[in-house]
Amino acid sequence: MTLKYFTTSEFSCPCDSIECSGNNMNNEFLKMLDKARDIASVPFKITSGARCKEYNNDLIKRGYKASKNSSHLKFVAADISCKDSVSRYKIINSLLFVGFSRIGISDTFIHVDLDKDKEKSQDVIWTY
């Protein structure tokens, strides 16, 4: 798959395992994110994409608000660095426009996922 704004390596887990490679990210998720980036006209710096269970558990141990059943573990989520309100608006607006319905907002990043698990609510925006 060819993406205009991203390389799959941007989504790889820090553990560098082949199982957690950004090449294993969900194609529909990546296409939607690439389209959102085009619409937003601001850079999307990915700070977290695919995660293995060990890395996710390490984040939890270090005090990050990572979920034990994180969508990152399913390769359908990304965190996008964001530090100003204008970029935040453009990013969130573009994510909603392309059809994302699960978004988390913190002071320094925006989480977006395409997790369709029936246990996870849709049409939600939460804060960290």
C-alpha positions as CSV (number, residue, x, y, z in Angstrom):
1,M,0.0,0.0,0.0
2,T,1.2,3.5,-0.9
3,L,0.7,6.3,1.6
4,K,1.2,10.0,0.7
5,Y,2.2,11.3,4.1
6,F,3.4,8.3,6.2
7,T,5.8,5.4,6.1
8,T,4.7,2.3,7.9
9,S,7.9,2.4,10.0
10,E,6.5,5.5,11.8
11,F,3.9,3.1,13.4
12,S,6.3,0.4,14.5
13,C,6.5,-0.6,18.2
14,P,9.7,0.5,19.9
15,C,10.5,-3.1,20.7
16,D,11.5,-3.6,17.0
17,S,9.8,-7.0,16.8
18,I,8.6,-8.1,13.4
19,E,5.2,-8.9,14.9
20,C,4.9,-5.3,16.0
21,S,6.1,-3.7,12.8
22,G,4.2,-0.8,11.3
23,N,3.8,-3.0,8.2
24,N,1.2,-4.9,10.2
25,M,-1.0,-1.8,10.8
26,N,-4.6,-2.1,9.6
27,N,-4.8,-0.8,6.0
28,E,-8.2,0.8,6.4
29,F,-6.9,2.7,9.4
30,L,-3.8,3.9,7.5
31,K,-5.8,5.0,4.5
32,M,-8.2,7.0,6.6
33,L,-5.3,8.6,8.6
34,D,-3.5,9.5,5.4
35,K,-6.7,11.2,4.0
36,A,-7.2,13.0,7.3
37,R,-3.6,14.3,7.1
38,D,-4.2,15.6,3.6
39,I,-7.4,17.5,4.7
40,A,-5.8,18.9,7.9
41,S,-2.8,20.4,6.0
42,V,-0.7,20.2,9.1
43,P,2.0,17.5,9.9
44,F,0.9,14.4,11.8
45,K,3.9,13.3,13.9
46,I,3.1,9.7,15.1
47,T,4.3,9.2,18.7
48,S,2.8,5.7,19.1
49,G,1.3,3.2,16.7
50,A,1.6,-0.6,17.0
51,R,2.4,-1.9,20.4
52,C,3.2,-5.3,21.8
53,K,1.7,-6.4,25.1
54,E,5.1,-6.0,26.8
55,Y,5.6,-2.4,25.7
56,N,2.0,-1.5,26.5
57,N,2.4,-3.0,30.0
58,D,5.6,-1.1,30.5
59,L,3.8,2.1,29.7
60,I,1.2,1.3,32.3
61,K,4.0,0.5,34.9
62,R,5.6,3.9,34.1
63,G,2.4,5.7,34.8
64,Y,1.1,6.4,31.3
65,K,-2.7,6.1,30.9
66,A,-2.4,3.1,28.5
67,S,-5.3,0.7,28.6
68,K,-4.8,-3.0,29.2
69,N,-6.9,-3.6,26.1
70,S,-5.5,-0.8,24.1
71,S,-6.4,-0.4,20.4
72,H,-2.7,-0.1,19.8
73,L,-2.4,-3.8,20.5
74,K,-4.7,-4.5,17.5
75,F,-2.8,-2.2,15.2
76,V,-5.8,0.1,14.6
77,A,-4.6,3.1,16.6
78,A,-2.1,6.0,16.6
79,D,-1.1,8.9,18.8
80,I,-0.4,12.1,17.0
81,S,1.7,14.8,18.6
82,C,-0.1,18.1,19.0
83,K,0.9,21.1,21.1
84,D,-1.2,24.0,19.9
85,S,-5.0,24.6,19.7
86,V,-5.0,25.6,16.0
87,S,-3.4,22.3,14.9
88,R,-5.6,20.4,17.4
89,Y,-8.7,21.8,15.8
90,K,-7.4,21.0,12.3
91,I,-6.4,17.4,13.2
92,I,-9.6,16.6,15.1
93,N,-11.8,18.1,12.4
94,S,-10.1,16.1,9.7
95,L,-10.3,12.9,11.7
96,L,-14.0,13.3,12.1
97,F,-14.5,14.3,8.5
98,V,-12.9,11.0,7.2
99,G,-15.0,8.9,9.6
100,F,-13.1,8.2,12.7
101,S,-15.4,8.0,15.7
102,R,-13.0,7.3,18.6
103,I,-10.7,10.1,19.6
104,G,-8.8,10.9,22.8
105,I,-7.4,14.3,23.5
106,S,-4.5,15.2,25.8
107,D,-2.4,18.4,26.1
108,T,0.4,17.0,24.0
109,F,-1.2,14.4,21.7
110,I,-4.4,13.2,20.0
111,H,-5.3,9.5,20.1
112,V,-7.3,8.1,17.2
113,D,-8.4,4.5,16.6
114,L,-10.6,2.4,14.4
115,D,-11.4,-0.3,17.0
116,K,-14.7,-1.8,16.2
117,D,-14.8,-4.2,19.2
118,K,-18.3,-4.3,20.5
119,E,-16.9,-3.7,24.0
120,K,-15.7,-0.2,22.9
121,S,-18.0,2.7,22.5
122,Q,-18.2,4.5,19.2
123,D,-18.9,8.1,18.6
124,V,-16.8,9.2,21.6
125,I,-14.2,11.8,22.3
126,W,-12.5,11.6,25.7
127,T,-9.7,13.5,27.5
128,Y,-6.6,12.3,29.3
